[in-house]
Amino acid sequence: MAAQSRPELPAAPIGEYCEAAGRRLWVHQLGSGRPTVVVLPGAGTVGLDYLNLAESLARTTRTVLYDRAASPDGPIR
C-alpha cells in the first residue's frame, strides 16, 4: 500500500513552516536579544493577529510568533 503524501501548502506570507513532532507549524521570528518572548495565540486568534505586538517587542528582544498545528487557519497535519 502506498504511503499518502501530505498536501502541499502555499508559501507562508511571512515566516516559515517547520515540522515538530510530526506536525507542520508556522513560525515567524523577529528581533534579537534576550529573553526570547514567545507569543501564544488563543481564543480563536492566530499568530498573525499579534504581528503589531511582536514588531514592537522585537525592537528590544527576540520575539517568536507561531500557529499551533490545530489552529483553524494554521498549517494542517
C-alpha positions in Angstrom: 0.0 0.0 0.0 1.5 3.4 -1.0 2.0 6.0 1.7 -0.3 9.0 1.5 1.6 12.2 0.7 0.9 15.4 2.6 -0.8 18.1 0.5 1.4 21.0 -0.4 0.7 24.2 1.4 1.1 27.6 -0.1 4.2 29.5 0.9 3.8 31.4 4.1 3.3 35.2 3.6 6.0 35.9 6.2 7.8 33.5 8.5 8.2 29.8 7.6 6.7 26.4 8.0 8.6 23.9 10.1 7.9 20.4 11.4 7.8 19.4 15.0 6.7 16.0 16.4 5.2 15.1 13.0 3.1 18.3 12.8 3.6 21.3 10.5 3.7 24.6 12.3 4.0 28.2 11.1 6.7 30.3 12.8 7.9 33.9 12.5 10.9 35.2 14.4 11.8 38.9 14.8 14.4 40.9 16.6 17.3 39.7 18.7 18.4 39.7 22.3 17.3 38.1 25.5 14.9 37.0 26.8 13.0 35.4 23.9 9.3 36.2 24.0 7.0 33.6 22.5 3.6 34.9 21.6 0.9 32.2 22.2 -2.3 32.8 20.2 -5.5 31.7 21.7 -9.2 32.4 22.0 -9.8 31.9 18.3 -6.8 34.0 17.2 -3.8 33.1 15.0 -0.2 34.2 15.2 -0.5 37.0 12.6 -3.2 38.6 14.8 -0.3 39.6 17.1 2.1 40.9 14.4 1.9 44.5 15.6 2.7 43.4 19.2 5.6 41.2 18.0 7.1 44.0 15.9 7.0 46.3 18.9 8.6 43.7 21.2 11.3 43.0 18.6 12.7 46.4 19.0 14.3 45.3 22.3 14.2 41.4 22.3 13.9 38.3 20.2 10.2 37.6 19.5 8.6 34.4 18.1 5.0 34.1 16.7 3.6 30.7 15.8 0.4 28.9 15.0 -0.3 25.6 16.7 -1.0 22.7 14.3 -4.6 22.7 15.5 -5.2 26.4 14.6 -8.1 26.6 12.1 -6.2 29.0 9.8 -2.8 27.5 10.6 -0.9 24.7 8.9 -2.6 21.3 8.7 -1.1 17.9 9.6 
